[in-house]
Amino acid sequence: MTKVLTIRLAPDLLGKAEARAARIGLTRATYVRSLIMEDLASSSQTTSRKFASEDLAGMYEGNGQPATNVIVRRRLHERAAGKP
């Protein structure tokens, strides 16, 4: 049994999506389903990330050291402990 997914899109984005679907001969729903399936297929490949905290990448100067997880965590711990 299929389920219904409702999303809100800006009118210009919806127009572009509908136009793209029409150009490739798909309905809007089929086009969106194909995008989801493609994304899920590509994301199933495992990736190896050395720096897991990507939101922190580049936010801390390493004083000549690379800003790795270990160094960033140590510096955050030191900052929380009140060490300069």
N, C-alpha and C positions, 0 to 999 in steps of 0.2 A: 504494500500500500504506500502511495506517495504522500508526502506531507507538503504543506504550503509554507513558503518562505516569503515574507513581505519585507521589502527594504524601501527606504526613502532616498530618492536621488534628486539632485538639483535638476531643474528642467533642461538645462543645456547638456548635462551629462547623459540624461535619459535620451535626449534627441540624438546625441552622438552614438550611443549604444544601439539605438534602434536603427540608425543609418548604417552602422557597421554590420549589424545582423542582416539587414536587407541586402547589402553588397555581397555578402558571402552566402546568401541563400538560406538563412536560418530564421526561425522565429526568435523573438526577443527571449523567451524562456529557454529555448534550446541553446541560444548563444550564451546566456548566463550560466546554464548548466555546464556547457563545454568549458567555460573559463574556470569554473570551480573544479571540475575534474582534472583539467590540465595543471592547475595549481597544486592540487592534492597529489597528483602523480609526481610532480617535480619536487615537492617537499618531502616525499617519502624517502628520498635519498639521504642517507645520514651524512652529516657534515661534522668535521672535526674543528672545533673552535678552541684556539689556545686562550683567548681572552673572552671568558664567558660573560663578563659584565660590560657588554658593548655600550651601554648607556654612560659608562664612566670613561670609556676610551678617550684619551686626549684631554680629559678634564684636569688632570694633575700633572704638574711638571715633575719629571723624574730625577732632577738634579744630576743629569748625565746618565741615569739609569733608565732602562725601558720601563714603561708603566704597565707592568704585568699584574695579574691578579694578586700575586703574593705581595708585591711592593705596595700596591694601592691599598690592600687590606691592612697591611702593617701601618701605613701612614694614617689611614682612617682610625685604626685602633689607638695609635699614639695621640691623634688629635682628640679623640673621645676621652682619653686619660688625662688630657690637659698638658701634654708634652708639646713643645714647639716643633 
